[in-house]
């Protein structure tokens, strides 16, 4: 039997599926929409496709999956319509994998000829043609249960009017399905994305289609993933550090599987060259170097945003994400820059940081760092700068100021 190359997270997937499909008293809000955000390259898409979607199907839901990064040159609505047509086509084929799964899980006989929707999909997206709301009503009716639409990299909808139109069309579909009294299920929408600020804005800003939807942070991979990864290396006869050292390094690199793989490759080189007498120390050094290198682009983006943006980011990173527009904060920033700083100056600086996915809005006038990994490296740099300044001061020399 071939070993599965994917690390599965069935417990996490099952918990999310249960909350969505069988909500408890405190989970009812999830039916308005769920938006899950997490930093780049931490395994979100793998989890969604390999664990979450199968868990939803296991509960009898019909799942439509759309990845808006599949082809970023195409409008989001076109990708959505393509996914709807593909699902409808599968339902019409009696031997399709999708229909077989629905039969097995739901125990329903859908007939020998498959399921035919009562709408003409050829006109989907054309003036006078069938609407997304009408299509989803039919999907819920014919599938005899909940339909879950999963939109990966949902923040792409914010980049164009087409994307915004798609979200409002989906909201209309959700409302039409979920307020109907004669349908056997609901339309549930899950969005995931790497741009934490934009994904959060989609559920918290009143002007957005899904204002009021539930937001959540994607749970990064944990120690069990690292143990699984190391066990595969040992089985392949490769050198490994201790589990604790590997897990510590993994977290230092932002819990990114790709970075862990890079670190292990470099570790093999160090072992082969006889430079890893203390395996854990050697691995920690490799991880620290990779972590800093991976964060440098984001740090450069912070510095490129300007001196005021740097001061704002530093304050937020230090845990002071509120009061950026307060008079004493503006006065402090002005003293650091040697000029007067007003609220009108602060707004574009904040907007640059948000647009670059460096900070997120947590609420009115409250901000946080989008990527804890970048925050960690930034604070480490700040600590090193302070150490150098103190050392320079003790020697009676003028310290060098930098961002």
N, C-alpha and C positions, 0 to 999 in steps of 0.2 A: 504493500500500500504506500503510495507516494505521500511524503510528509507535506502537510499544508504549510505553504510559505507565509501565510498571513496570521498575525496574532489577533485572535478574536476576543471580543469583550461582551460576551452574552449577558452578563448581569447588568451592565450599564445600558445595553440596548433594550433589554426586557423592561427595565425600570422606566425608561423614556416611553416605550410603547404602551405600557400600562397607564402611565399618567395621561397620555394622549387619547387612547381609545377607551379606557375605563377609568375616567377621572374621579377622584375622591372629592369631598366637599371643598377642599382648598385648591383643587386643580381645574375647576370649571373654566377658569379664565384662559386655559390653554386652547380651548376650542375657538377662540378669536384669532388664533395664529400663534406660532412659536418661532422665535428668531434666536438661533444659536450662533454665537460668535467665538472665534478663537484665533490666535496668531497663525501666521503662515507655517505650513509644513510640519504640523504636529499630528497628522493622521486623521483629520476630520473626514475627508472624502472616503478614505479607506474604510473608516468606521461606518459611515452612512451607507455605503454600498454593500459592504460585507456583513454587517451586523444589524444595523438599525432597520434597513428595508426588509431583510428576511424576518426580523422579529415582528414587524407590522403585518407582513403577509401571514406569519404564523398565527396571528390573531384574527385572520379572515379579512383583512383590509385589502382593497385594490390600491396598489401604489403606483403612482406616476413619478418618475425621477427625471429632472431636467438639470443639466449642468450648463450654466451660462458661460463657463469658460471653455466649453467644447470648441466653440468657434466664435471668438470675440468680435469678428468682423460682421457677424450676423446679428440682426436685432433680436432682443429677448423675446418679443412676441412671436417671431418666426420659429424660434427654438421651442417655445411653449406649444405652439400649434402642431409642430412636428411630433412632439412627445404625445400629445392627445391623439393624433391620427395613428401613431404607432400602437398605442394601447388599444384603441378601437379595432385596429386590424388584427391584433392578437386575439382579442375576445371573439372575433368572428370565425377564427380557425379552431375547429373542435380539438385538434391535436396539439395546440400551442401550449408551451410551458406555463404561461400565465393562467390559461383557463384550467389546465390540469391541477395547478396549485389551488385555485379557488374551489374546484370541485372537491379536492381532498380535504382541505381545511374546513370548508363550510358545510360539507356533506350535502350539497345541493345539486340536483340534476338540472343542468342548464340546457339540456336537449342535445341531440346528436349533431345539430347544425351549428353549434356555437351560439354566441350572443350577437344579435344585430341591433345597433342603436336605432332609435326611431327618429334620427335627424340626419340631414345630408351634410357630411363633413367637407364635401367639396367646396361648400360656400363659406366655411369657417374663415373669418378674418376679412371677408369681402362685404361691401355695402349691401345691406339687405339680406345677407347670409345668416347662418346660424351663429349664435353668440356663445361665448365660453360658458355663460350661465346655463344656457339650454343644454349644452353638451354635458356639463357636470351633473345636471339633474338626471339626464338619461343614464349616465355612468353609475350613479348611486342607485337608481331604480333597477337597472339590469344586473348590477353586481350584487344586489340585495344586501347591501351593507355600506360601511364607511369607505370613502375614497380619500386617500392621503396623497397630497401633492407635495413632493420634496423638491425644493429649488436650491441647488448648490451654487455658491458664490452669488447670492441674491443681491449683493450690493451693486452688481452690474446694472441693475434696473435704474439706479440713481443717476446713471451717466447720460441718459437720453430721455426725450419725451416719450418715445416708444416704450421704454421700460416703465415709466410712470403710468402710461396708459394701461399697460399690462397689469400692473398692481391694482389699479382701480377696477379693471374688468374682473380680476380675481376676487376682489372684495365683493363686487356685485354678485358674483357666482356663489361665494360663501354665504352671503346673506340670503340669497334666493333658496339655496338648498337647506340651510340650517333653520330657516323659519317655516319651511314647509311642514305640514302636519301629515302628509300622506307618503312620505319617503321613508325607506327602511334604514337609512343611515345619514351620515353627515359628511360634509366636505371639510377636511382638516388640512391646513397649510403649514408647512414647516420650511423655514428659510435658514440656510447656513451661510456663513461668510467669514472671510479673513480680515475684512476692514471693520474692526470692532466699532469704531465711531459711527460709521454710516449704518451698520446693521442696528446699532442701538437707536440711532435717530429714526429709523424706519418704524420703530414701535413706540417711540416716545414723543415725537413731534406731531402736533395737531394737524399739520398740513398733509401728513402722510396717510396713505390709504389704510394702513394697518395700525394706526395710532391706537394705543391701548392694548396691543397684543403682548404676549408674555416674552420676556427676554431672558436668556440664560447664557452662561459661559460654558464652553466646551471643556469637559474634564480631560486634562492632559494624561498621557500614558504614565503609568506608575511603575513601582518596583517589580511588579509581576511581569510586566513587559520586558524589563531589563533582564530578569532571571531567565525568561524564555529565550531571549536573544543570546545570552551567554551560553545557555545549554546547547544551542545549535552550533555555536563556535567550538565548544568542547567536543561535540560529536564529530566535528570536521577535523579535529586534531590541532586546533589553533590555540595559541596562548591567550589567556584572559586575565584581567585584574580581578580583585575580589568583587563580590556583588555590591557591597557598600560603596566601594570606590567607583564602580561603574555607574551606579545609580546617582551618586553625588555629581559625577561628571556630566551625566545625562541631563540632570536638572540645571547645571551651570550653563549648558548649551541650549537652554530653552525647551527641553523635553522634545527635541526634534530627532526622529529616527535617522534621518540622513546624516546628521552631524555625528551621531553615535557610531554609525558605520564608518565615517571618515576617521574618527578617533581610533577605532579598532584597527583600521588598515595601517595608520601611522604607528600604532602600538606594535604591530607585527614587525614593522621595519626596525623599530628600536630594539626589540627582542632579538631579531636576527643579527643586528650589529653589536649585540652585547652591551647595549646602553640602558638596559632595564633591570638592573640588579634588584632595585626596589620597584616592583611592578606597579604598585598602587600610586607611588609618587610620580613615576614616569607617566602613568595614564592621566593623573590629575593635571600635570603640566601640559600635556597634549590638549586636554579638554579646555583648559583656561586659555590657551593660545587660539584654539578654534572659536571659542566663545567671543573673544575680543574681536577677532577677524570678522565673524558673522555680524557683529553689531556695528562695525565701523561705518557701513553705508548709512544706517539709520542715524548714527551720531553725526555724520557729515550733513545729513538732511536737516538735523536740528540746528547745526551751526550755520548752514546756508540760509535758514529762515530769518536770520538777523539777530542782533544782540538782545533785543527785547524778548524775542521768542526764546532765546537761550535762558534768560533770567526766569521767564515764566515756566519753562520746562523744568528748570532746576528746583523751583519752588514746589511745583506739583510732585516731582520725584521725591522731595523731602517730606511728602505727606501733607502739604498745605495746598490742597486743590480748591479750596474755597477762598473767597475774598481777593481774587486777582484784580478786581476793579475797585477795591476799597481805597480810600484816600491815602492811608498810611502805606499800603503796598505800592501804589503809584509813586509816592514820594520816595520810598526806598529804592525803587527801580530807577527813578530819575537821578538820585544821588550816585548810584552805581554807574550810570551812563554819562553823568555830567551834563544833563539837560532835563528839561521838563518833560514829563510823560503824562499823557492824558488818557482817558478811557477810549477816546477815538484812536489813539495810537495802539492801544492794547488789542482792540478787536481784530485788526488784520493780522497781528502776530499770532493770536489764538487760532484764527481761521486757517493760517498756514500750517500750523501743527495738526489741526484736525484733518485737513485735506491730505496731509502726508501720512495719516494713520499713526501718528505719534502720540496723540492724546485722545481721550474720549470724553464726551459730555455725560456726566452721571445724573445731572439734574440741572435746574436753573442756577447758573453761576458756580457749578461744581464740576471739577474735572479730575481725571485720573490718567495715569500712563497706560497706553494701549497694550504695550508688550512688556511684561514683567522682566523678561530677559534683557531688553534694552535698558530698562530702569536700573537693573542690577549693575550692568557694565558702566552706565553713566555715573552712578553713585560711587563706584569703585574708582573711576577716573577723578571724580571730585575729591575723594579722600586723598588720592595721590597728590593732587594739586595742592591741597591744604598742607600736606606733609612737606612738600617742597618749599611752600611759602614760609612755613615755620622754620624750616632748616635754613633758608636764605636769611630770614630775619635774625636768627641767632648768630649768624656770621657777620651781621652788620651790613649786608648787601641789599640792594633794592630788589625785591622779588619781581619776577616776570609775571605779568597778568595775562591770562588767556581765558578762553571760554571753557 
